[in-house]
């Protein structure tokens, strides 16, 4: 009996009393509030299963220190904090009222550079643009940025031994004043020495075109890294590493060895999947990465599905000094089942691909033969179609983007006087973006617009007409179901396209998120087409190859009704 009582007493003492804590913070907003919420332990740990009464009381006692440390990076060293803890033992309320008090300001800034870099133009320019000044409100982040920018400027100039002999931020909270002192010793300036490239299977002159560093230039680590990225992006090498031979430097010139290992010459790909617009699909691909020592490439892709099938072949010749610069020749065949017939298209083309600035530019000429059968009325068309397109994208992650944008614009056309059965000019543009709203929310948005200018719309084959509806357009409507109709009620496409979408996405776990969306789009022969809307919700799974999306969408207008299931994969934007 005595042993049983002792065991029961031990169980009561050691078993935690589960607690729920409601934390309220007043008197703060913006970045200050966000930083306090992130550092306040009693709030960040509130969802733990072992959050017992003792832990609640202990974390509440340290809360004022948490708040003070969270406000110091913004220059608030003397806040007045009123805290209270009530409730218990399982339901607690913790409140914190914060008065920021006076803000600490920078009283003195003393930044100096010793050594050869003292008179270096880039260093003087950086010193003139430092983000800390006497009289400014103290922001710890600006101090850290100033340190990093000055050191980076020294490295970029070839001062590889640059270091801070003094880096101090001294704060006197009682007088709300701070002093900054930075002393940088630059050391000697180093330069790029002889460059040796270890590779096989390619003409050395071809590889040398993509080297962005030159012998005799100041040794800039960022330029060295840029060269490594450029060689990796070529697709010829499995690994690329750059080794500066610091111990072999002569007269401050550092030799560099670029080590590479080749990728297999051929790559085979096989895949399968399902899309709401296409149904089940399979694919196969062949990449021949090095056909000769000039770096020519060949790729072939076959995609088969119930609705769309295509075979695409491309021969690519590298040009210029960017991995994007190339001359390519294509031969493709595509077959598509239309709502009231089918369409077969053969394309032979050539394109010159360049990257002026941050945009990728493609100048192309396509020769297209297209056969269309609608309502048992076969037609054929031929197009000799020159065009130009521009593409640009900036992402935090090219596969799982949370911040970034993508833009595309294309202009092409044909003329009956130049081996074509139609005369037209077409302009098509796409803009997509992603913007994070806090740590879990991301707002996705997209817009797509197109316009065709032609004296006779009936001459345009289906591939040059606009349609809307489907996974990548207005969800809630079937594939290519939005557009002008003929007398029989068939969708025949239109001259003008407008599609818009907004989609807030909430990250539930590391790999799962939920989203709601509103799509709006229309196609017409009028420049301002009537827009049809679709609303819905879906779940996303973050896979290594992209985001698997399952959506349920409901149309708000038109002939479609009910809820439509959309399944697909999104890579980046």
PLY file of the C-alpha trace (Angstrom):
ply
format ascii 1.0
element vertex 573
property float x
property float y
property float z
element edge 572
property int vertex1
property int vertex2
end_header
0.00 0.00 0.00
2.82 2.38 0.89
4.68 1.64 -2.38
1.46 2.23 -4.35
1.03 5.68 -2.72
4.63 6.64 -3.47
4.20 5.63 -7.10
0.99 7.67 -7.36
2.71 10.71 -5.80
5.62 10.38 -8.26
3.19 10.24 -11.21
1.36 13.39 -10.06
4.58 15.33 -9.54
6.25 14.34 -12.81
3.22 14.45 -15.13
2.89 17.93 -16.69
-0.39 19.84 -16.49
-1.01 20.73 -20.15
-1.44 24.47 -20.59
-2.82 26.73 -23.30
-1.47 30.31 -23.45
-3.14 33.29 -25.12
-0.50 36.00 -25.70
-1.47 39.63 -26.37
1.03 42.37 -27.30
-0.04 46.02 -27.45
1.80 49.25 -28.25
3.81 47.85 -31.18
3.31 47.52 -34.92
5.20 46.81 -38.12
8.70 45.36 -38.01
9.07 45.93 -34.29
5.96 43.86 -33.54
7.00 41.11 -35.96
10.45 40.83 -34.36
9.01 40.71 -30.83
6.55 38.00 -31.85
9.39 35.99 -33.36
11.65 36.26 -30.28
9.07 36.08 -27.49
9.54 32.53 -26.24
6.18 32.32 -24.47
4.50 32.98 -27.85
6.69 30.93 -30.16
6.48 27.88 -27.88
2.76 28.18 -27.12
1.84 25.21 -29.33
4.21 22.72 -27.71
2.61 19.65 -26.16
4.79 19.90 -23.04
3.79 23.51 -22.28
3.06 22.95 -18.56
2.40 25.41 -15.75
6.01 25.66 -14.58
7.18 26.42 -18.11
4.48 29.10 -18.52
5.60 30.92 -15.39
9.29 30.66 -16.24
8.85 31.95 -19.79
6.65 34.79 -18.57
9.43 35.87 -16.21
11.90 36.09 -19.08
9.44 37.82 -21.46
10.55 41.36 -20.64
14.14 40.45 -21.55
12.88 38.84 -24.76
11.03 42.03 -25.70
13.96 44.29 -24.88
16.41 42.24 -26.95
13.93 42.17 -29.86
13.62 45.98 -29.86
17.32 46.79 -29.59
18.05 46.17 -33.31
15.68 49.08 -34.06
17.41 51.43 -31.63
14.97 51.12 -28.70
17.05 50.38 -25.61
14.80 51.82 -22.88
11.24 50.56 -23.48
8.72 50.59 -20.67
7.03 47.18 -20.44
3.94 46.33 -18.40
3.29 42.60 -18.21
0.60 40.46 -16.64
-0.09 36.75 -16.37
-3.48 35.41 -15.32
-5.46 32.19 -15.41
-4.15 28.70 -14.95
-3.47 25.95 -14.46
-4.47 24.90 -18.01
-5.67 28.17 -19.56
-3.38 31.19 -19.32
-3.50 34.78 -20.55
-0.25 36.69 -20.94
-0.37 40.39 -21.87
2.45 42.82 -22.62
1.98 46.54 -23.11
5.09 48.16 -24.58
5.98 51.86 -24.69
9.00 52.20 -26.96
10.47 55.28 -25.32
13.12 57.48 -27.01
15.08 56.03 -29.91
18.84 55.74 -29.83
20.60 57.76 -32.52
24.07 57.60 -34.00
26.28 60.17 -32.32
29.57 59.47 -34.07
30.69 57.52 -37.16
34.41 56.77 -37.58
35.15 54.62 -40.64
38.65 54.40 -42.08
40.58 52.20 -44.53
44.31 51.57 -44.16
46.66 50.14 -46.74
46.70 50.16 -50.56
42.91 50.35 -50.79
42.73 53.72 -49.04
42.85 55.58 -52.39
41.05 52.90 -54.42
38.11 54.56 -56.32
35.61 51.78 -55.55
36.45 52.01 -51.85
36.04 55.79 -51.81
32.72 55.43 -53.62
31.53 52.84 -51.11
32.58 55.05 -48.18
30.51 57.89 -49.62
27.43 55.67 -49.77
27.61 53.97 -46.39
24.13 53.44 -44.85
25.12 54.90 -41.44
25.37 58.63 -40.71
25.62 60.82 -37.66
22.15 61.77 -36.46
20.45 58.72 -38.01
18.27 56.45 -35.91
20.29 53.42 -34.89
19.44 50.30 -36.89
21.66 47.30 -36.19
20.94 45.94 -39.66
22.36 49.07 -41.32
25.52 48.68 -39.24
25.93 45.06 -40.38
25.22 46.07 -44.00
27.87 48.80 -43.80
30.45 46.29 -42.55
29.61 43.76 -45.26
29.52 46.28 -48.13
32.89 47.81 -47.32
34.54 44.41 -46.98
32.92 43.21 -50.21
34.18 46.29 -52.06
37.68 45.47 -50.87
37.41 41.84 -51.99
36.03 42.88 -55.39
39.06 45.11 -55.87
41.46 42.23 -55.30
42.29 42.93 -51.65
41.85 39.33 -50.55
43.51 39.82 -47.14
41.25 42.69 -46.11
40.05 42.45 -42.50
38.67 44.62 -39.76
41.13 45.53 -37.06
38.31 47.36 -35.26
34.55 46.88 -35.65
32.58 48.27 -32.75
29.06 49.50 -32.12
29.04 51.19 -28.71
25.64 52.10 -27.24
24.93 54.33 -24.23
21.26 53.63 -23.46
21.05 56.24 -20.70
21.69 59.07 -23.21
20.21 57.30 -26.27
23.49 57.60 -28.19
25.59 55.18 -30.22
29.09 55.38 -31.70
30.29 53.36 -34.68
33.96 52.64 -35.32
35.20 50.58 -38.29
38.88 50.23 -39.18
39.62 48.15 -42.28
43.13 47.01 -43.11
43.17 46.19 -46.81
46.49 44.41 -47.22
48.05 44.04 -50.71
46.10 43.86 -53.96
46.05 40.56 -55.87
45.43 39.84 -59.56
44.34 36.92 -61.74
47.30 34.86 -62.88
47.51 32.25 -65.66
44.23 30.33 -66.16
44.30 26.59 -66.93
41.16 24.66 -67.89
41.02 20.90 -67.37
38.38 19.43 -69.69
38.00 16.90 -72.47
35.76 16.44 -75.48
35.36 20.12 -76.38
37.40 22.64 -78.33
39.37 24.67 -75.74
38.47 27.85 -77.65
34.77 27.09 -77.13
35.13 26.71 -73.36
37.33 29.80 -73.14
34.49 31.93 -74.54
32.54 31.44 -71.32
35.37 32.37 -68.95
34.44 35.74 -67.43
37.82 36.34 -65.77
40.99 37.40 -67.56
44.64 37.17 -66.65
45.89 40.44 -65.19
42.50 41.57 -63.83
42.06 42.25 -60.11
41.11 39.06 -58.31
37.34 39.41 -57.71
35.83 36.34 -55.95
32.37 37.16 -57.36
33.67 37.11 -60.94
35.37 33.79 -60.25
32.05 32.43 -58.99
30.26 33.84 -62.05
32.62 31.88 -64.28
31.83 28.70 -62.37
28.08 29.27 -62.82
28.49 30.03 -66.54
30.40 26.81 -67.19
27.90 24.80 -65.15
24.97 26.28 -67.10
26.44 25.10 -70.41
25.24 21.59 -69.67
28.46 19.88 -70.80
29.98 19.31 -67.36
28.91 17.18 -64.42
31.05 19.20 -61.99
32.93 22.49 -62.21
35.33 23.68 -59.52
37.73 26.60 -59.60
40.93 26.39 -57.58
43.01 29.54 -56.94
46.60 28.46 -56.33
47.30 31.04 -53.66
50.59 29.45 -52.61
51.91 29.68 -56.20
51.23 33.41 -56.64
53.99 35.39 -58.33
54.13 39.16 -57.96
50.62 39.03 -56.47
49.25 37.17 -59.52
47.38 34.04 -58.45
47.22 31.13 -60.93
43.79 29.53 -61.39
42.91 25.97 -62.35
39.38 25.15 -63.53
38.59 21.48 -62.92
35.69 19.88 -64.83
34.22 16.43 -65.24
32.07 15.64 -68.30
28.44 14.69 -68.25
27.38 11.56 -70.13
26.98 12.41 -73.80
23.42 11.05 -73.93
20.52 11.37 -71.52
17.24 9.46 -71.79
14.04 10.56 -70.09
10.72 8.80 -69.61
7.70 10.14 -67.76
4.00 9.92 -67.24
1.27 11.95 -65.63
-2.21 13.26 -65.75
-3.65 16.68 -66.56
-7.24 17.78 -66.54
-6.86 19.34 -70.00
-4.96 16.43 -71.58
-5.97 13.36 -69.58
-3.34 10.61 -69.05
-0.06 11.36 -70.78
3.34 9.80 -71.32
6.58 11.31 -72.54
10.01 10.25 -73.72
13.08 12.34 -74.42
16.60 12.10 -75.76
19.36 14.67 -75.18
22.67 14.37 -77.03
24.78 16.89 -75.14
27.94 16.85 -77.24
27.69 15.87 -80.89
31.16 17.23 -81.68
33.99 19.25 -80.17
32.17 22.48 -81.18
29.52 21.71 -78.56
26.56 21.11 -80.87
23.51 19.54 -79.18
20.45 17.61 -80.28
17.25 16.93 -78.36
14.09 15.05 -79.20
10.88 14.93 -77.12
7.77 12.84 -77.67
4.57 13.57 -75.71
1.43 11.50 -76.11
-2.01 12.08 -74.60
-5.65 11.70 -75.45
-6.03 15.37 -76.40
-2.55 16.58 -77.41
0.43 14.75 -78.88
3.67 16.20 -80.20
7.13 15.24 -81.44
9.75 18.01 -81.24
13.35 17.87 -82.46
15.95 20.60 -81.99
19.54 21.01 -83.18
21.40 23.71 -81.21
24.71 25.43 -82.00
26.34 27.52 -79.23
27.22 31.12 -80.04
28.66 34.10 -78.21
29.82 34.08 -74.59
26.58 33.30 -72.73
25.08 29.84 -72.21
21.82 31.23 -73.66
23.36 32.48 -76.92
22.73 29.93 -79.64
21.42 29.19 -83.11
18.80 26.45 -83.19
16.86 24.55 -85.84
13.60 22.77 -85.04
11.32 20.24 -86.68
8.06 19.41 -84.94
4.75 17.69 -85.50
1.70 18.19 -83.27
-1.79 16.72 -83.19
-4.68 18.07 -81.12
-8.25 16.93 -80.68
-10.61 19.91 -80.88
-14.17 20.02 -79.50
-15.57 19.48 -83.01
-12.68 18.06 -84.99
-8.90 17.87 -84.94
-5.82 19.83 -85.93
-2.45 18.63 -87.26
0.51 20.99 -87.47
4.01 20.58 -88.91
6.66 23.17 -88.06
10.16 23.78 -89.38
11.98 26.70 -87.86
15.21 28.46 -87.04
15.90 30.86 -84.21
18.70 33.09 -82.99
18.78 33.23 -79.21
20.61 36.02 -77.41
20.67 37.55 -73.93
21.09 41.33 -74.20
21.14 42.58 -70.62
18.76 40.72 -68.34
16.28 39.78 -71.09
16.48 36.71 -73.29
15.72 37.57 -76.91
14.63 35.11 -79.57
14.41 36.03 -83.25
12.80 33.24 -85.23
11.37 32.13 -88.55
8.82 29.31 -88.64
7.43 27.52 -91.67
4.10 25.97 -90.65
1.80 23.63 -92.52
-1.48 23.08 -90.67
-4.45 20.84 -91.48
-7.71 21.38 -89.64
-10.90 19.34 -89.76
-13.91 21.05 -88.12
-17.42 19.67 -88.61
-16.15 17.44 -91.44
-14.88 20.50 -93.32
-11.11 20.04 -93.84
-8.91 23.05 -94.48
-5.19 23.57 -94.94
-2.98 26.56 -94.34
0.66 27.51 -94.82
2.48 30.19 -92.87
5.95 31.65 -93.27
6.07 33.35 -89.90
8.89 35.58 -88.63
8.76 36.72 -85.02
10.61 38.04 -82.02
10.11 37.31 -78.32
11.58 38.54 -75.04
11.66 36.57 -71.78
12.84 37.47 -68.30
12.41 35.98 -64.87
13.74 36.73 -61.39
13.09 34.19 -58.62
14.15 33.33 -55.12
13.73 29.68 -56.17
13.24 28.58 -59.82
11.20 25.50 -58.79
9.32 26.57 -55.65
9.02 30.33 -56.05
7.75 32.47 -53.17
9.11 35.80 -54.36
9.74 36.74 -57.97
8.25 37.49 -61.35
8.23 36.24 -64.93
7.57 38.20 -68.09
7.13 37.16 -71.72
6.18 39.10 -74.84
6.03 37.84 -78.40
5.29 39.50 -81.74
4.95 37.49 -84.93
3.03 37.53 -88.20
2.67 36.42 -91.79
1.66 37.83 -95.16
-0.11 36.30 -98.14
2.50 37.91 -100.37
5.22 35.88 -98.63
4.32 32.18 -99.04
1.40 32.31 -96.56
-2.34 31.72 -96.73
-3.08 34.41 -94.12
-2.04 37.98 -93.40
-1.82 38.95 -89.73
0.26 40.37 -86.91
-0.14 38.95 -83.41
1.05 40.30 -80.05
1.01 38.09 -76.96
2.18 38.88 -73.43
2.31 37.05 -70.08
3.17 38.41 -66.63
3.27 36.27 -63.48
4.34 37.17 -59.98
4.70 35.84 -56.42
4.94 37.95 -53.28
5.25 36.66 -49.70
2.78 38.00 -47.13
4.39 36.98 -43.87
6.08 33.68 -43.16
3.28 31.40 -44.43
1.20 33.35 -46.96
2.23 33.87 -50.59
0.17 35.86 -53.09
0.34 34.57 -56.67
-1.00 36.64 -59.56
-0.92 36.37 -63.34
-2.10 38.26 -66.38
-2.15 37.19 -70.03
-3.21 39.31 -72.97
-3.13 38.83 -76.71
-4.27 40.59 -79.86
-4.43 39.59 -83.51
-4.59 42.15 -86.30
-5.81 40.65 -89.57
-7.99 41.73 -92.50
-9.62 38.28 -92.69
-9.93 36.31 -89.44
-11.28 33.24 -91.25
-7.86 32.69 -92.81
-6.22 32.11 -89.42
-5.64 28.44 -88.50
-6.58 27.32 -84.95
-2.97 27.58 -83.73
-3.06 31.34 -84.36
-6.44 31.98 -82.69
-7.07 32.64 -79.03
-9.04 30.38 -76.69
-9.50 30.40 -72.90
-10.51 27.92 -70.22
-8.65 25.06 -68.57
-5.87 24.42 -66.05
-3.59 27.24 -67.23
-6.36 29.71 -67.99
-9.75 30.21 -66.32
-10.32 27.27 -63.99
-13.87 26.08 -63.66
-14.27 25.95 -67.44
-13.26 23.11 -69.72
-10.20 23.35 -71.96
-10.58 25.98 -74.73
-14.30 26.34 -74.06
-14.26 30.15 -73.85
-14.36 32.10 -77.11
-16.58 33.17 -80.01
-18.80 30.48 -81.49
-20.04 29.80 -85.01
-23.62 29.28 -86.09
-23.47 25.66 -84.95
-22.39 26.69 -81.45
-18.80 25.51 -81.82
-15.98 27.52 -80.21
-13.87 28.83 -83.10
-11.51 31.17 -81.24
-11.10 34.92 -81.36
-8.81 37.86 -82.05
-8.34 39.15 -78.51
-7.49 37.41 -75.23
-7.57 38.68 -71.63
-6.95 36.40 -68.62
-6.28 37.41 -65.01
-5.87 35.44 -61.79
-5.18 36.05 -58.12
-4.32 33.23 -55.72
-3.43 33.52 -52.00
-1.54 30.43 -50.85
-1.12 29.37 -47.19
1.70 27.02 -46.20
0.23 24.49 -43.74
3.34 22.33 -43.35
6.75 22.21 -44.98
5.42 20.40 -48.06
1.66 21.07 -48.01
-0.25 24.27 -48.65
-3.83 25.34 -49.33
-5.02 28.03 -51.72
-8.09 29.87 -52.89
-8.26 31.59 -56.27
-10.28 33.84 -58.52
-9.75 33.58 -62.29
-11.16 35.96 -64.87
-10.84 35.68 -68.62
-12.42 36.05 -72.01
-11.85 35.81 -75.76
-13.65 37.84 -78.38
-13.32 39.69 -81.66
-13.64 42.90 -79.65
-10.53 44.40 -77.98
-12.40 44.38 -74.64
-13.79 40.83 -74.44
-16.50 39.87 -71.98
-14.78 38.30 -68.98
-15.99 35.09 -67.35
-15.04 34.29 -63.77
-14.18 31.15 -61.89
-13.56 30.65 -58.18
-12.24 27.72 -56.22
-9.84 26.22 -53.73
-7.14 23.62 -53.83
-4.25 21.87 -52.15
-0.60 21.81 -53.23
2.17 19.33 -52.52
5.77 20.47 -52.73
7.57 17.73 -54.70
11.24 17.85 -55.77
10.28 18.38 -59.43
7.62 21.05 -58.79
4.30 21.71 -57.11
1.53 19.14 -57.56
-1.79 21.00 -57.63
-5.33 19.70 -57.12
-8.05 22.32 -57.52
-11.83 22.37 -57.35
-13.23 25.29 -59.36
-16.72 26.62 -60.01
-17.64 28.79 -63.03
-19.56 31.98 -62.31
-20.97 32.59 -65.82
-21.40 30.87 -69.14
-22.72 27.47 -70.12
-20.47 25.43 -67.82
-21.86 24.62 -64.39
-21.03 22.57 -61.32
-17.58 21.97 -59.85
-14.66 21.05 -62.06
-11.56 19.16 -60.93
-8.18 20.48 -62.14
-4.98 18.47 -61.63
-1.55 19.64 -62.75
2.05 20.46 -61.87
3.55 23.95 -61.60
7.30 24.55 -61.81
8.29 28.00 -60.58
6.00 30.64 -62.05
0 1
1 2
2 3
3 4
4 5
5 6
6 7
7 8
8 9
9 10
10 11
11 12
12 13
13 14
14 15
15 16
16 17
17 18
18 19
19 20
20 21
21 22
22 23
23 24
24 25
25 26
26 27
27 28
28 29
29 30
30 31
31 32
32 33
33 34
34 35
35 36
36 37
37 38
38 39
39 40
40 41
41 42
42 43
43 44
44 45
45 46
46 47
47 48
48 49
49 50
50 51
51 52
52 53
53 54
54 55
55 56
56 57
57 58
58 59
59 60
60 61
61 62
62 63
63 64
64 65
65 66
66 67
67 68
68 69
69 70
70 71
71 72
72 73
73 74
74 75
75 76
76 77
77 78
78 79
79 80
80 81
81 82
82 83
83 84
84 85
85 86
86 87
87 88
88 89
89 90
90 91
91 92
92 93
93 94
94 95
95 96
96 97
97 98
98 99
99 100
100 101
101 102
102 103
103 104
104 105
105 106
106 107
107 108
108 109
109 110
110 111
111 112
112 113
113 114
114 115
115 116
116 117
117 118
118 119
119 120
120 121
121 122
122 123
123 124
124 125
125 126
126 127
127 128
128 129
129 130
130 131
131 132
132 133
133 134
134 135
135 136
136 137
137 138
138 139
139 140
140 141
141 142
142 143
143 144
144 145
145 146
146 147
147 148
148 149
149 150
150 151
151 152
152 153
153 154
154 155
155 156
156 157
157 158
158 159
159 160
160 161
161 162
162 163
163 164
164 165
165 166
166 167
167 168
168 169
169 170
170 171
171 172
172 173
173 174
174 175
175 176
176 177
177 178
178 179
179 180
180 181
181 182
182 183
183 184
184 185
185 186
186 187
187 188
188 189
189 190
190 191
191 192
192 193
193 194
194 195
195 196
196 197
197 198
198 199
199 200
200 201
201 202
202 203
203 204
204 205
205 206
206 207
207 208
208 209
209 210
210 211
211 212
212 213
213 214
214 215
215 216
216 217
217 218
218 219
219 220
220 221
221 222
222 223
223 224
224 225
225 226
226 227
227 228
228 229
229 230
230 231
231 232
232 233
233 234
234 235
235 236
236 237
237 238
238 239
239 240
240 241
241 242
242 243
243 244
244 245
245 246
246 247
247 248
248 249
249 250
250 251
251 252
252 253
253 254
254 255
255 256
256 257
257 258
258 259
259 260
260 261
261 262
262 263
263 264
264 265
265 266
266 267
267 268
268 269
269 270
270 271
271 272
272 273
273 274
274 275
275 276
276 277
277 278
278 279
279 280
280 281
281 282
282 283
283 284
284 285
285 286
286 287
287 288
288 289
289 290
290 291
291 292
292 293
293 294
294 295
295 296
296 297
297 298
298 299
299 300
300 301
301 302
302 303
303 304
304 305
305 306
306 307
307 308
308 309
309 310
310 311
311 312
312 313
313 314
314 315
315 316
316 317
317 318
318 319
319 320
320 321
321 322
322 323
323 324
324 325
325 326
326 327
327 328
328 329
329 330
330 331
331 332
332 333
333 334
334 335
335 336
336 337
337 338
338 339
339 340
340 341
341 342
342 343
343 344
344 345
345 346
346 347
347 348
348 349
349 350
350 351
351 352
352 353
353 354
354 355
355 356
356 357
357 358
358 359
359 360
360 361
361 362
362 363
363 364
364 365
365 366
366 367
367 368
368 369
369 370
370 371
371 372
372 373
373 374
374 375
375 376
376 377
377 378
378 379
379 380
380 381
381 382
382 383
383 384
384 385
385 386
386 387
387 388
388 389
389 390
390 391
391 392
392 393
393 394
394 395
395 396
396 397
397 398
398 399
399 400
400 401
401 402
402 403
403 404
404 405
405 406
406 407
407 408
408 409
409 410
410 411
411 412
412 413
413 414
414 415
415 416
416 417
417 418
418 419
419 420
420 421
421 422
422 423
423 424
424 425
425 426
426 427
427 428
428 429
429 430
430 431
431 432
432 433
433 434
434 435
435 436
436 437
437 438
438 439
439 440
440 441
441 442
442 443
443 444
444 445
445 446
446 447
447 448
448 449
449 450
450 451
451 452
452 453
453 454
454 455
455 456
456 457
457 458
458 459
459 460
460 461
461 462
462 463
463 464
464 465
465 466
466 467
467 468
468 469
469 470
470 471
471 472
472 473
473 474
474 475
475 476
476 477
477 478
478 479
479 480
480 481
481 482
482 483
483 484
484 485
485 486
486 487
487 488
488 489
489 490
490 491
491 492
492 493
493 494
494 495
495 496
496 497
497 498
498 499
499 500
500 501
501 502
502 503
503 504
504 505
505 506
506 507
507 508
508 509
509 510
510 511
511 512
512 513
513 514
514 515
515 516
516 517
517 518
518 519
519 520
520 521
521 522
522 523
523 524
524 525
525 526
526 527
527 528
528 529
529 530
530 531
531 532
532 533
533 534
534 535
535 536
536 537
537 538
538 539
539 540
540 541
541 542
542 543
543 544
544 545
545 546
546 547
547 548
548 549
549 550
550 551
551 552
552 553
553 554
554 555
555 556
556 557
557 558
558 559
559 560
560 561
561 562
562 563
563 564
564 565
565 566
566 567
567 568
568 569
569 570
570 571
571 572
